[in-house]
Amino acid sequence: MIVEESPGRLADWVRADVREARTALSRARLLHGETSPAYRSAAARWSHRQAVLDELATRRGVGREDLDLAATPALQLLAAVRKVRLDVAAADRGSEFLDATAFLETPPAAEGSPG
């Protein structure tokens, strides 16, 4: 079960999810155009991942373009995802992002709150 995965493996999953969302957005733009339903769907998915990157950049004190997601400590990345989950849950209960990150609903006791 994914809830029992280590923070490092969960962070790797989040990194892959961000890459996939970014690729899906680019692909939808190229293949269907920015007014297509496929692009709008990909853009909605990407917006939540972009919010994670923004939160992470804020926590690290850098610009989003200066983030090195691969070098970001797992606990910092997971904390940023949890923060965005709280924001999304408050505004959009039926979000695909909440479903995609459901494994983070209950933070493991060993994690703590990274700064």
C-alpha positions in Angstrom: 0.0 0.0 0.0 1.4 3.4 -0.9 0.7 4.9 2.5 3.6 2.8 3.9 6.1 4.0 1.4 9.2 6.0 2.5 9.2 9.8 2.2 11.9 9.4 -0.5 9.8 7.1 -2.6 6.7 9.3 -2.2 8.7 12.4 -3.2 10.0 10.5 -6.3 6.3 9.8 -7.2 5.5 13.5 -6.8 8.4 14.5 -8.9 7.3 12.1 -11.7 3.7 13.4 -11.4 4.9 17.0 -11.9 6.9 16.0 -14.9 4.0 14.1 -16.4 1.6 17.0 -15.8 4.0 19.5 -17.5 4.5 17.1 -20.5 0.7 16.6 -20.8 0.2 20.3 -20.9 2.8 20.8 -23.6 1.4 17.9 -25.6 -2.2 19.1 -25.4 -1.1 22.6 -26.5 0.8 21.2 -29.5 -1.7 18.6 -30.6 -5.0 20.3 -29.8 -4.5 24.1 -29.3 -5.1 26.2 -26.2 -8.9 26.4 -26.7 -9.4 22.6 -26.7 -11.0 20.6 -23.9 -7.8 18.5 -23.8 -5.7 21.5 -23.2 -8.1 23.0 -20.5 -8.0 19.7 -18.7 -4.2 19.5 -18.8 -4.0 23.1 -17.7 -6.2 22.5 -14.7 -4.1 19.5 -13.7 -0.9 21.5 -14.2 -2.1 24.4 -12.1 -2.1 22.3 -8.9 1.4 21.0 -9.6 2.5 24.6 -10.4 1.1 25.6 -7.0 3.3 22.9 -5.4 6.3 24.4 -7.1 5.3 27.9 -6.0 4.9 26.7 -2.4 8.2 24.9 -2.5 10.0 28.0 -4.0 8.5 30.1 -1.3 9.7 27.7 1.4 13.2 27.6 -0.1 13.4 31.3 -0.7 14.1 31.0 -4.5 12.2 31.7 -7.7 10.3 28.8 -9.2 12.6 28.8 -12.2 15.5 28.3 -9.8 14.1 25.2 -8.2 15.9 21.9 -8.6 13.1 19.5 -7.9 15.4 16.5 -8.1 17.7 18.0 -5.4 14.8 19.0 -3.1 14.7 17.1 0.1 11.8 14.6 0.2 10.3 16.0 3.4 10.3 19.6 2.0 8.6 18.4 -1.2 5.9 16.4 0.7 5.3 19.4 3.1 4.6 21.6 0.0 2.2 19.1 -1.5 0.4 18.8 1.9 0.0 22.6 2.0 -1.4 22.8 -1.5 -3.7 19.9 -0.7 -5.1 21.9 2.2 -5.6 24.9 0.0 -7.2 22.9 -2.8 -9.5 21.0 -0.3 -10.8 24.3 1.0 -11.6 25.5 -2.5 -12.3 22.5 -4.7 -13.3 19.3 -3.0 -13.7 17.3 -6.2 -10.2 18.0 -7.5 -8.2 15.5 -9.4 -5.2 16.7 -7.4 -6.8 15.6 -4.2 -7.3 12.2 -5.7 -3.8 12.0 -7.1 -2.2 12.9 -3.7 -4.6 11.0 -1.4 -1.7 9.1 0.0 -0.7 12.2 1.9 -4.0 12.6 3.8 -2.5 11.3 7.1 1.1 12.4 7.6 3.4 9.7 8.9 4.3 10.3 12.6 8.1 10.2 11.8 8.0 13.1 9.3 7.5 16.2 11.3 7.3 19.6 9.6 10.3 20.5 7.5 11.2 24.2 7.1 
